[in-house]
């Protein structure tokens, strides 16, 4: 879905006087997210101001709206995990050569704004031939899928893998990347999304099936070489049981507890304890929790891996080897509508905010 109007690279950069941003004031319904305008601040040393072309609505922001994201900042704050934008202002110590160029950046918070100030070292250039909304679907989702598949599970040709939520942003990217390396993929999704999952190259299984574990085992009698689970909760036990000898479980969320009241940390800590226990067992299986921010304290190494992996994903997109899953493009000023749609469970892929 091409739904963004990009500023041509040759256009003169325009330094903003004001910034429009979506503010999460507290635990509110999607319609309670406030759109505010404030004076723009100049870029500081080694900083770049990006004019928004596309920002994503991820599961992380859905958790933040409920106060359930593990280490979210105190309210009020501007959500937004990632964005695509064009550089319009450069601070001291930044070459003017960045101005007018288009970049992707992982922000964790702050991306739901018309202009976003970031560290120049966090920028990854986006090929000009790629649509901004399509590239946006593969920033946090692409890095997450690539690193789980290649750096943690090390999936290879001939492997059989299970992807829970295969119609989602990360799930649909995982399916495609796994197929590109020659793996056989089984993906869970609701029945209405099965054709979309088949189109991506995976065998769909209804996650609501009462005998789900049995059905999944039928597709991999010896077990799965890798299982990717964003659901957490008690279902993680079945994911572990479905592993083949020497198989790897990669957990990357606790979606099952999104709407459960209580501590945001308790479900994650319980999951960590389970994974540690399983890793202590002498059965050759591995169990990992994926955190995209792991290793951030070693800034140079962290940034190097992130840039390398995101560049790989964007190159695959530019080459037509990855099909981006854009569910809808909605203006930033209608952020409540965008969040409501993203949380509805009715879409395939990612809802994208545009200027």
N, C-alpha and C positions, 0 to 999 in steps of 0.2 A: 504494500500500500504506500504509494507516494503521496504524502500529505503535508510536506513542509515546503515553505518558500525560502530558499536559501539566498542569502546575500552573496552576489558574485565576489569571487576572491579579489578581483581587481577594484572593487568598490572602495571608496575612501572610508576608513574607520571613523566611527562617530562616537565620541565620548559622551556617555549619558549624563544628564543633569538630575534625573530621578530614577529610582528603581521600583518596579512593581514586584511584590513577592507574596507568596501564599504562606500564612502564618498559622501554625497549629497552637491555639491558645491553651489547650488543655485536652482532657478526654471528652471529645465531642463527636457527634455524628458527622459524616462527610460534609454535609451542608454547613457545619459549624466552622469549617476551616475558613479563615478570614483572608481576604485579598487587600493588601495595604500598599500604599506608596510612600516612599521615604526619599530624602535627598541622597544622591549618589556620593560615595566616598572615593577619593583618588586611590589609584593603585599604589601600594607600598613597595619597598625594595624587594626585588625578585618576584613581584606579583604581576599577574595579567588579569585584565577584566575581559570576560567573555560575554558577548551578546547571545542570549539563548536562541537556539534553533530547535532543540528537542530535549526534553527531560522525561524520565520514566516514572511510572507509578509501580513500585516494587512491593513485594510482600513485607519488606522491612518497614515501609511507611504505614502499611495497614496495621502492623503491630504497634508502631509508635503512636498512632491515633488512639489506641486503646491503653497506652502506657505500658505496653508489654514487650517492647524491644529491650534486649538485655542491658545495653549501656547507653540508652538514649539520653540526650541532655534534658535539663529541667524545662518545663513549659514556661513561657511561650518560646517557640523556635520555628525556623523555616526548615521543613523537611526537604527531601530530594537527594537520593543516593548517587545519582550520576547525571551527566548531561553532555550534549554536543553543542558547541558554541563557537563563534568566530571572534578572534582577538580584536578588541577595539581600543585598548589602552595598555601600555606597558610601563611598569614602574622602573625605578632606578636599578641598574644592573641587568636589565633585560634588553637584548638586542631588538631594535625596531623591526627586524626581519620577521618577527612573529606576527606583526600586525596584518590583519586581513586574512590570516590563515585560519583553518578550521580544525578544532581539536576536540577530543574526548577527554573527560576527566571523571575520576571516581571521587565523590565528595563526602559520602555518608549522610551529611545533612547540608542544607543550604542551596540545593540545585533548583528548587521551585521558585525561580526569580527571573526577571527579564534580563538582569545582568549579574554575573557571579564573579567574585574575585578569588583567584586561586594562585597557588604557588606554581611558578613556571616549570618547576621540576616534575610536576604531576601531570603535565600535558602529554597526550599521545596524538599525533596528527592523524586526521581522517582523510582517506583518499577522496579527491574532489568528485570522482565519478559516482560516489555512493550517496544515496539519499540520507538526509540527517535523521529522519524518524527511523529508518531501517537500521542505520548504524547505532542509534540509541538503544534498540532492543538487544544489542550485543555488547554493551559495555559491562555492567555488573553481571548480567546473565552470561555473557561470553567468557569473561575472565573466570567466573565461578565454574562453569561447565568445563572449560579447557583445563583448569588446574586440578579439578577433581578427577577428570578422566585421565590426564597424562601425568600429573605430578604425584597424585595419591594412589589411584587404582592401577595406573599404568596398563590400561586396556590395550590389547593387541589383536591383530587379525585372528579370527577363529574363536575369539571369546564370545560367551553369551552373557549379556548384561540385562539387568532389570532397572527400569527408570520409573519411579513413582511420579505421578503427575506429569505424564509425558506430553500433555497438551499445554502446559504452563510455559512461562518464559524461560526458566532454566531447563526444565524438562525437555522442551522441544529442541533446545540447542544441544543438550546432551545426546538426544537421539541422533541428530544429524552428525555430530562429531564422532560418535561411536560407529555409525555406519561408514563414515569416511575412512576409518582405520580398518574396516573389514569385519566388524563385530556384528553378531546377531543380537537384535534388541527386542525385548518385550517391554511394553509400557502400560501402566495402569492409567485409566481415565474414565470419566462417566461415559455412558453409552452414546450420548449425543456428540461426543468428540472422537469417536472411534475412527471415522473416516479420515479426519485430519491426522490422526496418529498413523494410520496406514500410509497416507500420502508422504509422511516424513520417513517411512521405511521401517516402522516398528509393528509388531503384532500387538493389538490392543486387548486388554483384559479389563472388565468392569470392576472398578475398585469397590463397588457396593455389593458385589457378589458375596453371599453368605459363606461360601466355601472358597474364598479368595486364595488362601494359601495353597489349597489343593490344585486349583486351576493354574496357578503360577508354576507349581512344581511339574505339571504335565508338560509345560513348554521347555523345561530344563530338568529332566529326571536326575542328572548327576549334580544338580545345583548350579547356581549362577557364579560366574567368575567375578562379577562386581554387581553390587546393588547400591543404587543411589536413592536415599530416603530423606525427604524434606518434611515428613509428617511427624516423626517422633512419637511420643506417647507409648502406649502398649504395643502398637503395631510394629515398633522397631524390633521387638523380639522375633516376630515372624520373618522380618527382613534378614535377621542374623541366621535364623534356621535355614533359610533358603540358599545360603552360601554353599558353593562347592568346596571341597578340600582346597586349601590355599586361596580361597576366595577373599574378596575385600568388600567390607561394608563401608560406605561413606555416608554419614549423616550430615545434613546441612541445614537443619531447622526443626522447629517444633510446631508446625502448622496446626496440629490437632488441638493445641491449647490456645489458639488465637483468641477465641471467644470465652475462655474460662477466666473467671474472676480470680484475683489473688496475685501473688508475687510473680514478677516477670522473670526472676532468676531461678526460682525453684524447678520448673520443668527442665531448664538447661542443665542445672547442676545434677539433677537426677539422671539425665541422659549421659552426662560426663561420667558419672559413677558406673553406669552400666557398661559403657564402652571400655573403661579402664579394667573392669572385671573380666570382660570378654578377651581383652588383649593379654591378660595374664594366663589364660587357659592354653595348655600345650597342644592345640589342635591345628595349628598352622593357619588359622583364619585371622584376618586383620580387621580392626574396627576403628574408624577415624571420625572425628568431627571436623568438618571443614569450616574455617573462618577466613574470609577473604582478607582480614586485617592481621592475620597471624604473621609474626616476624616484622611488624612495622617499626619496632624499635631499632632494627638495623636498616635505617632509611635507604641507604644506597642499594643494598641487595634487594630489599622489598620493591623499590621502584623499578629496578632493572628487570625483575621477573614480571612485574605487572605490565611494563611497557612491551616486553618481548611477547608475552602471551596475548595481550590485546591486539598487538600488531598482527600476529598470526591469524587471529579471528577476523579482523577487518580485511586482511588480504584475501581470506577465503570468501568473504562477502563480496568484495570487489570482483573476484574471479567467477562469481556465480555458483560457487560450490556450497554456500550456505543460503538457505531461504529464510529471510527475516520474518518473524511472526508479529506483525503490527496489528493489534486488535482494533485500535481506534486512535484517532488524533483529536484532541480536545484542547481548546484554548486555555492558557494558564488562568485566565479570569473565571473559568468555569471548573475550577479544580474540584469542587465538591461533586460535580457530575462525573468527573473522571475517576475519582476514588470510589464512588458508588458503583460504577461499572466494573472497575477492576476487582472489587470485592464480591461481585454478583455470582461468580462461577459460571457465567454464560459465555465467556469469550475464550478464544484461542490466542495465545501470545500475550503481548504487553500493550497496555494502554499508555499512550505517549502524550505529554503536554507540549503544546507549541505556543509561540508568541501570540 
